[in-house]
Structures are given as structure tokens and as C-alpha cells.
Amino acid sequence: MPIFEYECSECGNEFEHLVLHSSSAPQCPSCQSENITRVLSLFSPKSSTVRERGLRDARRRAGKVRFEKEHEEHKRIHKHRDHEH
């Protein structure tokens, strides 16, 4: 039974709605309008393995960015020193 996210076109309220087979069309809980749009939901990984892999990949990307910044700074310093002489 999925939970969908919606946005009300009338009042702009964003809300979640559990959809059952016997459910009627969802309404906005704020203004009871049926003029709603289903929005794309972001998912959250539940597996610790998936979470750990995501963290490892993010750290690896951050390390590459840090290395590139340090490398560019090193080149800039040496280029500056070469121009002084």
C-alpha cells in the first residue's frame, strides 16, 4: 500500500495520502479540494548497505574535489613564484 505525495492546486498545501484499494479519491486535508496533483516523491534507502555505499561514494567524490582544489592551488603558487623571478 503506497503512500503518495500530493500538492493542492487550490491552496498549495502539500500532503501525503495512503492509497488503499478501497480508497476514494484523495482530498486536500486543508481545504477539501479534489483539485490536487501527485508530486514526485523522493525515496530514502532503507538498507544499511545502500546507505553505506552512498556515503562511501560521496566521500570519494569529495576527496577528488579536495585533491583537485589543492592541486590547482599548488599550481597557482608555483606559477606566482615563477613570475617573481
N, C-alpha and C positions, 0 to 999 in steps of 0.2 A: 504494500500500500504506500504509494509515493506521497511525499509532501511537495507541493508545488508552491512557487513564489509568484505573487501577483502584484500588479500596481493598478490602483483605481484611476480610471480616466476622468472621473468627476472631481475627486478631492485630492488625488495624488498620494493617498495612503498606500504604503507597501505592507503586504502581509503574507503569511503562509497559510496554506489550506491543505489538510489531509484529505486525499481523494479516496473514497471507498467506492465499491461497485454500486452501492445503493445511494450514493451521494447525489444531491441535486446540484444544480449549477452554483458555484460559489458566489457569494456576495461580499462586498466590502463591509468589514465589521464596523467602520466608522459611519458611513452614510447609507449603507444597504443597497448601493447601486450594483447592478449586474454588468455595468459597462467597465469591465476590467480586462487587463492584458496580462497574460502569463509572461514572466520575465525569465531570462536565462539564469539558472542557479549556478553558483559556484560550488564545487564539491570539495569535501575535506577527506583526505586519505585516512582510513581507519587503521590500516596495517602499520605496525611499527617499522617493518622492513621498508615499506614505501616511504614513510616519513624520514627514516634514517638515510635512505638513498637520496631523497630530495635535499636534505641538509648537507650531505657529503658533496653533491653536485654543486650546490650553492657556494659552499666553502671553496671548492676547486675553482669555480668561476671568479670568486672574489680574490683568490690568490693570484690568478692570472692577471686580473686588472691591477692588483697591487704591484706585481712584478713589472708590468708594462709601464706604470707610472714611475716606479723607481728607475727603470731603465731610461726613460725619457729625461728624467731629472739628471741622471748621471751624464747623459749625452749633452744636455744643456750646460751643465757645469764645465765639462771639458771643452766644449765649443767656446764658452765665455773665456776660459783660461787661455785658449789658443789665440784669441783675438787681442788679449792683453800684451802678448809678446811680440 
